[in-house]
Amino acid sequence: MTQLRTGPPFPAPDAETYDDVVTETIALAVRGGTTPAFLARPVVPGPHPGVVIGAEGTGPNSFIRRIAATLAHLGYVAIVADYYRGTGPADPEDYSDIDDMVAHIDALDFRQAIQDELAALDFLIARDDVDTTRLASWGYCTGATMAMFLPCLRHDVAAAVCFFPSQPWFETIDARHPVHAMDLLWNVNGAIAFMIGDLDVVLPPERIPELRGRLDQWGVNGTIFTYPDAQHAFCAEGATFYNEAASAQSWQDAVGFLAEKLGRD
């Protein structure tokens, strides 16, 4: 098995390609067709741990590709599925067009999007270079909501890393939003981590005890990391709510958490 690099510090995600990583865009088979997906894997033979990564409401962009490539550099096979199926915001690099992003999130069929993330997990499981006993989900904002759902729905997900999930509760329950992620946390079999800024408007400080209470009540192996002076989406580089210190520390916390829970060879 591959040797995961230990730390901290872990190298910051600053490149979409590394000499020891292979990246490619694939057509991921999903219910009803295919969706684009970005795959990053170590050059050295596996089996490696596998990670399904959920993009922010922007859809896949250079930031999330750097995350995937750097995790591959650290020894993981990482996949980012486009849960918009190619119909996301016109410029996924533009964090300033909040209205367009929110419109796409509001129109998103979360049931289908989560099924696409599950298809990405199945894709990893089918690969010879993936260790199926060491699988994880990881995501930001809307993608963190997906990362929450995966361990709730699949007991083969050993660890989940959720950066400021934006839909822990949906505004309404309907055909596109069948159940709140928070109401499924009781079914998490592995470990789950939350990275939350103390200025987050979705999970503000007054709601953290509720999250902690749910994890404790249901005996879930959960860790909540909080970051001072950090708003929601504090990792979004170039946005007004970007917090460099919180972003850097949360990366170290997240990669350390993943390495601890998935094990080191």
C-alpha positions as CSV (number, residue, x, y, z in Angstrom):
1,M,0.0,0.0,0.0
2,T,1.1,3.6,-0.5
3,Q,2.7,5.6,2.2
4,L,0.7,8.7,3.0
5,R,2.8,11.7,3.9
6,T,2.6,12.6,7.5
7,G,2.4,16.0,9.0
8,P,1.5,18.7,9.7
9,P,2.6,20.6,7.9
10,F,1.1,19.2,4.7
11,P,1.9,21.0,1.4
12,A,-0.7,23.6,0.5
13,P,-2.8,23.0,-2.6
14,D,-1.0,25.3,-5.1
15,A,-1.0,23.3,-8.4
16,E,-3.3,21.3,-10.6
17,T,-0.5,19.0,-11.6
18,Y,2.5,17.4,-9.9
19,D,5.3,15.3,-11.3
20,D,4.1,12.4,-9.2
21,V,0.4,12.7,-10.2
22,V,-1.6,11.8,-13.2
23,T,-4.8,13.9,-13.9
24,E,-7.5,13.5,-16.5
25,T,-11.0,14.4,-17.3
26,I,-13.4,11.5,-17.7
27,A,-17.0,10.9,-18.5
28,L,-18.4,9.4,-15.3
29,A,-21.3,7.0,-15.8
30,V,-24.3,8.2,-13.7
31,R,-28.0,7.5,-13.7
32,G,-29.4,8.6,-17.0
33,G,-26.1,9.3,-18.8
34,T,-22.7,10.7,-17.9
35,T,-21.2,13.7,-16.3
36,P,-17.7,15.2,-16.5
37,A,-15.3,14.3,-13.7
38,F,-11.8,15.3,-12.8
39,L,-9.6,12.4,-11.7
40,A,-6.2,12.7,-10.0
41,R,-4.1,9.7,-8.9
42,P,-0.6,9.0,-7.8
43,V,1.8,7.7,-10.4
44,V,3.1,5.0,-8.1
45,P,1.0,1.7,-8.0
46,G,-1.7,1.3,-5.3
47,P,-3.8,0.4,-3.7
48,H,-4.3,4.0,-2.4
49,P,-7.1,5.5,-0.3
50,G,-9.9,7.0,-2.4
51,V,-11.6,10.4,-1.9
52,V,-14.8,11.7,-3.6
53,I,-14.6,15.6,-3.6
54,G,-17.6,17.8,-3.8
55,A,-17.1,21.2,-5.5
56,E,-18.6,24.5,-4.2
57,G,-21.7,25.9,-5.8
58,T,-19.5,27.3,-8.6
59,G,-19.1,23.8,-9.9
60,P,-15.7,22.4,-10.7
61,N,-13.0,25.0,-11.0
62,S,-9.2,25.5,-10.7
63,F,-9.5,25.6,-6.9
64,I,-11.1,22.2,-6.6
65,R,-8.8,20.7,-9.2
66,R,-5.8,21.9,-7.1
67,I,-7.4,20.2,-4.0
68,A,-7.8,17.0,-5.9
69,A,-4.3,17.1,-7.4
70,T,-2.7,17.9,-4.0
71,L,-4.5,15.0,-2.3
72,A,-3.2,12.8,-5.1
73,H,0.2,14.1,-4.4
74,L,-0.3,13.1,-0.8
75,G,-1.2,9.5,-1.8
76,Y,-5.0,9.5,-2.5
77,V,-6.9,8.7,-5.7
78,A,-9.3,11.7,-5.9
79,I,-12.3,12.4,-8.1
80,V,-14.4,15.5,-8.6
81,A,-17.8,14.8,-10.3
82,D,-19.7,17.7,-11.8
83,Y,-23.0,17.4,-10.1
84,Y,-24.4,20.1,-12.4
85,R,-23.7,17.7,-15.3
86,G,-22.2,20.5,-17.4
87,T,-25.0,23.1,-16.7
88,G,-23.5,25.0,-13.8
89,P,-22.6,28.7,-13.6
90,A,-21.1,30.2,-16.7
91,D,-17.8,31.1,-15.0
92,P,-17.0,28.7,-12.2
93,E,-13.9,30.8,-11.4
94,D,-16.1,33.9,-10.5
95,Y,-17.0,33.9,-6.8
96,S,-18.4,37.5,-7.1
97,D,-21.5,36.5,-9.1
98,I,-23.4,35.3,-6.1
99,D,-26.8,35.7,-7.8
100,D,-25.9,33.3,-10.6
101,M,-24.4,30.8,-8.2
102,V,-27.4,30.8,-5.9
103,A,-29.8,30.5,-8.9
104,H,-27.9,27.3,-10.0
105,I,-27.9,25.9,-6.4
106,D,-31.6,26.7,-6.1
107,A,-32.3,24.8,-9.3
108,L,-30.2,21.8,-8.4
109,D,-31.8,18.5,-8.0
110,F,-29.9,17.4,-4.8
111,R,-31.3,13.9,-5.1
112,Q,-29.6,13.5,-8.5
113,A,-26.5,15.3,-7.4
114,I,-26.0,13.0,-4.5
115,Q,-26.5,10.0,-6.7
116,D,-23.8,11.4,-9.0
117,E,-21.5,11.6,-5.9
118,L,-22.3,8.0,-5.1
119,A,-21.5,7.0,-8.7
120,A,-18.1,8.6,-8.2
121,L,-17.6,6.5,-5.1
122,D,-18.5,3.4,-7.0
123,F,-16.1,4.4,-9.7
124,L,-13.3,4.5,-7.2
125,I,-14.3,1.2,-5.7
126,A,-14.1,-0.5,-9.1
127,R,-10.5,0.7,-9.6
128,D,-7.6,-1.7,-9.0
129,D,-5.5,1.2,-7.5
130,V,-8.0,2.0,-4.8
131,D,-8.1,0.4,-1.3
132,T,-11.8,-0.1,-0.8
133,T,-11.4,-0.2,3.0
134,R,-10.1,3.4,3.0
135,L,-12.7,5.6,1.3
136,A,-13.6,9.2,2.1
137,S,-15.7,12.1,1.1
138,W,-14.5,15.7,1.1
139,G,-16.3,18.9,0.1
140,Y,-16.8,22.7,0.3
141,C,-20.1,24.6,0.7
142,T,-22.7,22.7,-1.5
143,G,-20.1,20.1,-2.1
144,A,-19.7,19.7,1.7
145,T,-23.4,18.9,1.8
146,M,-22.7,16.1,-0.6
147,A,-19.8,15.1,1.6
148,M,-22.2,14.9,4.6
149,F,-24.6,12.7,2.7
150,L,-22.2,10.1,1.5
151,P,-21.2,8.6,4.9
152,C,-24.9,8.8,6.0
153,L,-25.9,6.7,3.0
154,R,-22.9,4.4,2.7
155,H,-21.1,2.6,5.5
156,D,-18.0,2.0,3.3
157,V,-17.1,5.7,3.7
158,A,-14.6,5.6,6.5
159,A,-14.1,9.4,6.8
160,A,-15.8,12.6,5.7
161,V,-14.4,16.2,5.7
162,C,-17.1,18.9,5.4
163,F,-15.9,22.5,4.9
164,F,-18.8,24.8,5.8
165,P,-21.7,22.8,4.4
166,S,-24.3,25.2,3.0
167,Q,-27.4,22.9,3.1
168,P,-27.2,20.9,6.4
169,W,-30.9,21.7,6.4
170,F,-32.9,22.4,3.3
171,E,-35.5,25.2,3.2
172,T,-38.1,22.7,2.1
173,I,-38.4,19.0,1.8
174,D,-39.6,18.0,-1.6
175,A,-38.8,15.7,-4.5
176,R,-35.4,17.4,-5.1
177,H,-34.6,17.7,-1.4
178,P,-35.9,14.5,0.1
179,V,-34.3,14.7,3.6
180,H,-32.1,16.9,5.6
181,A,-28.5,15.8,5.9
182,M,-28.6,16.6,9.6
183,D,-31.4,14.2,10.1
184,L,-29.3,11.3,8.7
185,L,-26.1,11.8,10.8
186,W,-27.3,9.0,13.1
187,N,-26.3,6.6,10.3
188,V,-22.7,7.7,9.9
189,N,-20.5,4.6,10.5
190,G,-17.1,6.2,10.0
191,A,-15.6,9.5,11.2
192,I,-16.8,12.9,10.2
193,A,-15.2,16.4,10.5
194,F,-16.7,19.8,10.1
195,M,-14.6,22.9,9.3
196,I,-16.7,26.0,10.4
197,G,-15.9,29.7,10.7
198,D,-17.1,31.4,13.8
199,L,-18.9,34.0,11.6
200,D,-20.6,31.4,9.5
201,V,-24.3,32.3,8.8
202,V,-25.4,28.7,8.0
203,L,-23.9,27.1,11.1
204,P,-23.4,30.0,13.4
205,P,-21.9,29.6,16.9
206,E,-25.3,29.3,18.5
207,R,-26.1,26.2,16.3
208,I,-22.8,24.4,16.9
209,P,-24.1,22.9,20.2
210,E,-27.0,21.4,18.3
211,L,-24.6,19.7,15.8
212,R,-22.4,18.6,18.7
213,G,-25.4,17.2,20.5
214,R,-26.6,15.2,17.5
215,L,-23.2,13.7,17.1
216,D,-22.9,12.8,20.7
217,Q,-26.5,11.6,21.1
218,W,-26.0,9.1,18.2
219,G,-22.5,8.1,19.1
220,V,-21.0,9.4,15.9
221,N,-17.2,9.8,15.7
222,G,-17.4,13.5,14.9
223,T,-14.9,16.4,15.2
224,I,-15.8,20.1,14.8
225,F,-13.0,22.5,13.9
226,T,-13.8,26.2,14.3
227,Y,-11.8,29.2,12.9
228,P,-11.8,32.7,14.3
229,D,-13.0,35.6,12.2
230,A,-13.9,33.3,9.4
231,Q,-17.1,33.6,7.4
232,H,-18.9,31.0,5.4
233,A,-16.8,29.8,2.4
234,F,-13.6,31.1,3.9
235,C,-11.5,29.0,1.6
236,A,-12.8,30.8,-1.5
237,E,-9.7,32.5,-2.9
238,G,-10.3,35.9,-4.4
239,A,-13.7,36.4,-2.7
240,T,-14.4,39.1,-0.1
241,F,-15.1,36.4,2.5
242,Y,-11.7,34.6,1.9
243,N,-9.7,34.2,5.1
244,E,-6.2,33.1,4.4
245,A,-5.3,32.0,7.9
246,A,-8.5,30.0,8.4
247,S,-8.0,28.4,4.9
248,A,-4.4,27.4,5.6
249,Q,-5.2,26.0,9.1
250,S,-8.3,24.1,7.9
251,W,-6.2,22.4,5.2
252,Q,-3.8,21.2,7.8
253,D,-6.6,20.1,10.1
254,A,-8.5,18.3,7.2
255,V,-5.5,16.5,5.8
256,G,-4.4,15.5,9.3
257,F,-7.8,14.2,10.1
258,L,-8.0,12.2,6.9
259,A,-4.6,10.7,7.3
260,E,-5.4,9.7,10.9
261,K,-8.8,8.1,10.1
262,L,-7.7,6.3,7.0
263,G,-4.5,5.1,8.5
264,R,-0.9,5.4,7.5
265,D,1.0,2.5,5.9
